[in-house]
Amino acid sequence: MLTIDLDDLLRHAEKQSVPGILAAARAAGVLWQCRKESCRHDNPRGRELCSECGHDQKGAPLHDIRPGLYRGPEEDWLDLRQVVTGHFADQEPRPDAVTFLWAGSDDEACWSESAVTVHYGGHIKESPASLDDPAVCEALQVLTDFEAPMYMGKMRVALPARPSAVTSGV
């Protein structure tokens, strides 16, 4: 079967043929189009979130991921969200979400504080420094005590938006 690099194809295509090429790529499952009405950006297969706006393939905003059967009491999730939000309180811009990875051997497995992914809209970056915060560690441990996740599980905590500044009508 012939394999063509989509970027090369688009780079060499005439302008009027680009929409047809993109439609064919979407139909073939090579691309998915963001369903957020104000975005509609094309993203490669395998990308979980839109690289333009950060919404998922269904057009929904960034949300929590609670791995497998691992749920834990809702109040423990709220505590985790609060301490992670507090950890990033002074950071500008504050991330939209933080993803933790369950890693390590069976006896030593834990939520990694060094392999943290920080989400900013559609852009992600590996945290440059360890998320070494005792309050975050404790909140993660409380959830782990409820039920340990499966190997290489991911947990994403969506952070609340900052309150907008209230402006007076004067």
ZABA-327364 format. One record per residue (C-alpha): residue number from 0; x, y, z. Coordinates in steps of 0.1 Angstrom, whole numbers. Layout:
(r NUM, (X, Y, Z)),
...
REM end
This chain:
(r 0, (0, 0, 0)),
(r 1, (12, 35, -9)),
(r 2, (20, 57, 21)),
(r 3, (19, 95, 17)),
(r 4, (29, 121, 43)),
(r 5, (-1, 144, 46)),
(r 6, (20, 174, 54)),
(r 7, (40, 169, 22)),
(r 8, (9, 164, 2)),
(r 9, (-7, 196, 16)),
(r 10, (25, 216, 10)),
(r 11, (26, 206, -27)),
(r 12, (-12, 209, -33)),
(r 13, (-29, 237, -51)),
(r 14, (-48, 259, -28)),
(r 15, (-83, 250, -42)),
(r 16, (-76, 212, -37)),
(r 17, (-66, 215, 1)),
(r 18, (-102, 213, 14)),
(r 19, (-108, 181, -6)),
(r 20, (-76, 165, 7)),
(r 21, (-84, 174, 43)),
(r 22, (-120, 159, 38)),
(r 23, (-105, 127, 24)),
(r 24, (-80, 126, 53)),
(r 25, (-108, 130, 78)),
(r 26, (-129, 103, 61)),
(r 27, (-99, 79, 61)),
(r 28, (-94, 85, 99)),
(r 29, (-60, 102, 94)),
(r 30, (-73, 135, 108)),
(r 31, (-102, 145, 132)),
(r 32, (-118, 179, 132)),
(r 33, (-124, 197, 164)),
(r 34, (-162, 199, 170)),
(r 35, (-160, 231, 190)),
(r 36, (-179, 255, 167)),
(r 37, (-154, 284, 171)),
(r 38, (-124, 262, 163)),
(r 39, (-128, 234, 137)),
(r 40, (-91, 227, 137)),
(r 41, (-78, 195, 120)),
(r 42, (-58, 172, 143)),
(r 43, (-38, 140, 136)),
(r 44, (-52, 106, 146)),
(r 45, (-40, 97, 181)),
(r 46, (-40, 132, 195)),
(r 47, (-64, 133, 224)),
(r 48, (-70, 170, 226)),
(r 49, (-73, 197, 199)),
(r 50, (-39, 214, 195)),
(r 51, (-57, 247, 189)),
(r 52, (-83, 250, 216)),
(r 53, (-77, 221, 240)),
(r 54, (-111, 205, 236)),
(r 55, (-115, 168, 230)),
(r 56, (-127, 150, 198)),
(r 57, (-163, 155, 209)),
(r 58, (-158, 193, 213)),
(r 59, (-159, 191, 251)),
(r 60, (-136, 211, 273)),
(r 61, (-107, 195, 291)),
(r 62, (-120, 173, 319)),
(r 63, (-108, 149, 346)),
(r 64, (-96, 114, 337)),
(r 65, (-101, 89, 365)),
(r 66, (-83, 57, 355)),
(r 67, (-100, 24, 352)),
(r 68, (-122, 14, 381)),
(r 69, (-103, 39, 403)),
(r 70, (-129, 64, 415)),
(r 71, (-125, 72, 451)),
(r 72, (-149, 94, 471)),
(r 73, (-159, 126, 455)),
(r 74, (-147, 147, 484)),
(r 75, (-112, 132, 480)),
(r 76, (-112, 143, 443)),
(r 77, (-123, 178, 454)),
(r 78, (-94, 179, 479)),
(r 79, (-69, 168, 452)),
(r 80, (-83, 195, 428)),
(r 81, (-80, 221, 455)),
(r 82, (-44, 213, 465)),
(r 83, (-32, 211, 428)),
(r 84, (-50, 244, 421)),
(r 85, (-32, 259, 451)),
(r 86, (1, 246, 440)),
(r 87, (-2, 265, 407)),
(r 88, (-20, 296, 422)),
(r 89, (8, 320, 416)),
(r 90, (18, 306, 382)),
(r 91, (9, 327, 351)),
(r 92, (-5, 313, 330)),
(r 93, (-21, 287, 353)),
(r 94, (-25, 253, 336)),
(r 95, (-59, 241, 326)),
(r 96, (-51, 206, 339)),
(r 97, (-24, 184, 353)),
(r 98, (-19, 147, 344)),
(r 99, (-1, 123, 367)),
(r 100, (12, 89, 357)),
(r 101, (11, 57, 378)),
(r 102, (46, 42, 376)),
(r 103, (71, 20, 394)),
(r 104, (73, -17, 403)),
(r 105, (44, -35, 421)),
(r 106, (57, -28, 456)),
(r 107, (70, 7, 449)),
(r 108, (43, 20, 425)),
(r 109, (30, 55, 431)),
(r 110, (18, 86, 413)),
(r 111, (49, 100, 397)),
(r 112, (56, 136, 408)),
(r 113, (84, 139, 382)),
(r 114, (65, 127, 351)),
(r 115, (38, 153, 354)),
(r 116, (22, 166, 322)),
(r 117, (8, 202, 324)),
(r 118, (-20, 212, 300)),
(r 119, (-24, 248, 286)),
(r 120, (-54, 248, 263)),
(r 121, (-43, 225, 234)),
(r 122, (-7, 226, 243)),
(r 123, (10, 202, 267)),
(r 124, (44, 202, 283)),
(r 125, (62, 179, 306)),
(r 126, (67, 196, 339)),
(r 127, (102, 210, 340)),
(r 128, (106, 203, 377)),
(r 129, (92, 177, 401)),
(r 130, (58, 185, 416)),
(r 131, (73, 181, 450)),
(r 132, (45, 194, 472)),
(r 133, (36, 176, 504)),
(r 134, (-1, 186, 501)),
(r 135, (-4, 172, 466)),
(r 136, (15, 140, 477)),
(r 137, (-9, 135, 506)),
(r 138, (-40, 141, 484)),
(r 139, (-27, 116, 458)),
(r 140, (-20, 91, 486)),
(r 141, (-55, 94, 500)),
(r 142, (-70, 84, 466)),
(r 143, (-44, 56, 462)),
(r 144, (-53, 42, 496)),
(r 145, (-89, 39, 484)),
(r 146, (-79, 18, 454)),
(r 147, (-45, 16, 436)),
(r 148, (-48, 22, 399)),
(r 149, (-35, -2, 372)),
(r 150, (1, -1, 359)),
(r 151, (8, 30, 338)),
(r 152, (-26, 45, 345)),
(r 153, (-31, 82, 340)),
(r 154, (-51, 106, 361)),
(r 155, (-59, 141, 349)),
(r 156, (-71, 168, 372)),
(r 157, (-88, 197, 354)),
(r 158, (-82, 230, 373)),
(r 159, (-110, 256, 376)),
(r 160, (-107, 288, 356)),
(r 161, (-95, 318, 375)),
(r 162, (-124, 342, 384)),
(r 163, (-126, 371, 360)),
(r 164, (-119, 405, 373)),
(r 165, (-152, 423, 379)),
(r 166, (-154, 457, 362)),
(r 167, (-176, 485, 373)),
(r 168, (-201, 501, 349)),
(r 169, (-186, 536, 355)),
REM end
